[in-house]
């Protein structure tokens, strides 16, 4: 099973800029969005000023990780760092759409943001940065932005990542599973 996943977190502001590290004191895991294969995206809450955490949130996410053969994400190292720091376990194969586009560009500098990958791969779902832009510019974190907007943004990220991976696999003439097999397990 392919598990497409994306996390939203708080970000501590320091004198050197913002720090989204899970190891920075004060940062919290806000939410995890994920989809299993072609199923709809599920959204699980951990920390938000105006939303109670989802009941059994750790179990829900860990069960999905346990069922996964491949963990798919855009810049998945960030998500894995948060998952591990939050106490989750995963040791299967990973597929990173950002790394795929970096390698596929063969040394040509191309923008690697999810938004740019969606444009390049002409996905039907796009990153919804527009709905959060004003809040982020005003210094709000994901834990303070209205819940419905965070969820809409997170769901779009998961779906867009999955669509980018499908496009990447198609351009290579392989399946997502075949491409992930080259990478292998995390550890």
Secondary structure by P-SEA (a helix, b strand, c coil): cbbbbbbbbbbbbcccccccccccccccccbbbbbcccccbbbbbccccccccccaaaaaaaaaaaaccbbbbccaaaaaaaaaaaccccccbbbbaaaaaaaaaccccccccaaaaaaaacccccccccccaaaaaaccccccccaaaaaaaaaaaaaaaaaaaaaaaaaacccaaaaaaaacccc
